[in-house]
């Protein structure tokens, strides 16, 4: 079965005022849909059409050379956005509890320090890309990737591991509301993080 746009787990308006409805609708129906369409086109005839996207981008060496860049970009875009939508919800806790909170405190000293360092990675990503909290080598670390690269991409990402949390800092994710004020977008985004989902990813990464 070809790759498909996943169901958005909330209405376009649900993350207002932090992420506006128009941005959500365009981001989901135009940008993410384009990654899905382009990925399916790139995979046609390769025998990889039904390979789960996470497995596909984790080993790009299996993709024919002529298709690899398209699969890297569009498979990464599909995987990253599918992950990103689930990491947000209206309301909810403002920080994690339990084992994840303990792991963040152990790795970064405090949740406030983690937020500061994660935000710095997001602000500091030149051009388009992502900021990540990654479980790699048995510990939590902060990473940043350009374009639609992912920590799942062995041989590509500087930090390879399981993404726990990710933030899209492409301009299309925030420009309609925040224009060039990426730090304001990042600060607002913390209000809609779905920490239950982040905890689930942390437990799965164990």
Helices and strands as residue ranges (DSSP letters): H 21-26, I 27-32, H 33-43, H 53-58, G 60-62, H 65-86, H 98-108, H 111-124, E 129-136, E 139-146, E 162-168, G 171-173, H 175-178, H 182-189, G 190-192, H 195-205
